[in-house]
Amino acid sequence: MLNLKGLQLKYDSYGLIPTIIQDYRTHEVLMLAYMNEESLKRTLKLKKTCFWSRSRKEFWVKGETSGHYQYVKGISYDCDADALLIKVRQVGAACHTGKRSCFYRNLLKKEKE
């Protein structure tokens, strides 16, 4: 468990914590990824997001191959300490599809009031 000045984050049984990435200016949710203790440490050191790939079983720095880096502006955690929110300055697209956000498809649209 990562202990930052008394903070004990709660990782799941795989050692992962869900991490929401949000634009620090617009507050748009850009993506969801997973971190483990080491990827969080790397993120803190680099000031760029670093995640754990569940499929490839390796670390990846967002933008390393695409150039679409996420520069960390702030990190928060939820009331249960089992999820992270990272506010970033996004360069280019956050989604691997080329879209700005991974959340570009709607299941339910808000009705006009």
SVG drawing of the C-alpha trace seen along z (x, -y; Angstrom):
<svg xmlns="http://www.w3.org/2000/svg" viewBox="-37 -26 48 36">
<polyline fill="none" stroke="black" stroke-width="0.4" points="0.0,0.0 1.3,-3.4 1.7,-5.6 2.0,-9.3 2.1,-11.2 -0.3,-8.8 -2.5,-8.3 -3.2,-4.6 -4.8,-4.1 -6.9,-0.9 -6.0,1.2 -8.1,4.0 -7.1,7.7 -5.0,7.2 -3.1,4.3 -4.9,1.8 -6.8,-1.4 -9.2,-3.0 -8.0,-6.4 -10.2,-9.0 -8.4,-11.5 -9.9,-14.9 -9.0,-18.1 -7.9,-20.6 -9.4,-23.6 -12.6,-22.3 -13.3,-19.5 -14.1,-17.2 -13.6,-13.5 -11.0,-12.3 -10.4,-8.6 -10.3,-5.9 -7.3,-3.8 -5.7,-1.8 -2.7,-2.4 -0.7,-0.3 1.6,-1.6 4.6,-1.8 2.8,-3.6 1.5,-6.2 5.1,-6.7 6.2,-7.1 3.4,-9.6 4.4,-11.6 8.1,-11.6 7.5,-12.3 4.5,-14.7 3.0,-12.8 0.5,-10.0 1.8,-6.5 -0.6,-3.5 -0.5,0.2 -1.8,2.0 -4.0,4.9 -3.8,6.5 -0.1,6.1 1.0,6.5 3.4,3.5 3.7,-0.2 2.8,-2.8 3.3,-6.6 0.4,-8.2 1.7,-9.9 5.0,-7.9 4.1,-6.6 1.5,-9.1 2.9,-12.3 -0.4,-13.0 1.0,-13.5 -1.0,-14.2 0.8,-16.7 -0.3,-16.3 -1.8,-19.4 -3.4,-17.7 -4.2,-14.4 -7.2,-13.7 -8.6,-10.6 -12.2,-9.7 -13.7,-9.4 -12.9,-5.6 -9.4,-6.1 -10.1,-3.5 -10.2,-5.7 -8.0,-8.5 -8.9,-11.6 -6.0,-13.1 -6.4,-16.6 -4.1,-17.0 -3.2,-19.4 -4.0,-17.1 -1.9,-17.4 -3.8,-16.1 -6.3,-13.3 -6.7,-11.3 -8.5,-8.3 -6.6,-5.8 -9.4,-6.3 -8.1,-9.9 -11.1,-11.4 -10.3,-14.0 -12.2,-11.9 -12.8,-8.2 -16.3,-9.1 -17.7,-10.2 -20.6,-7.7 -23.9,-8.2 -26.0,-5.6 -28.5,-8.2 -28.7,-11.9 -29.9,-14.5 -33.2,-16.0 -33.5,-19.7 -35.0,-21.4"/>
</svg>
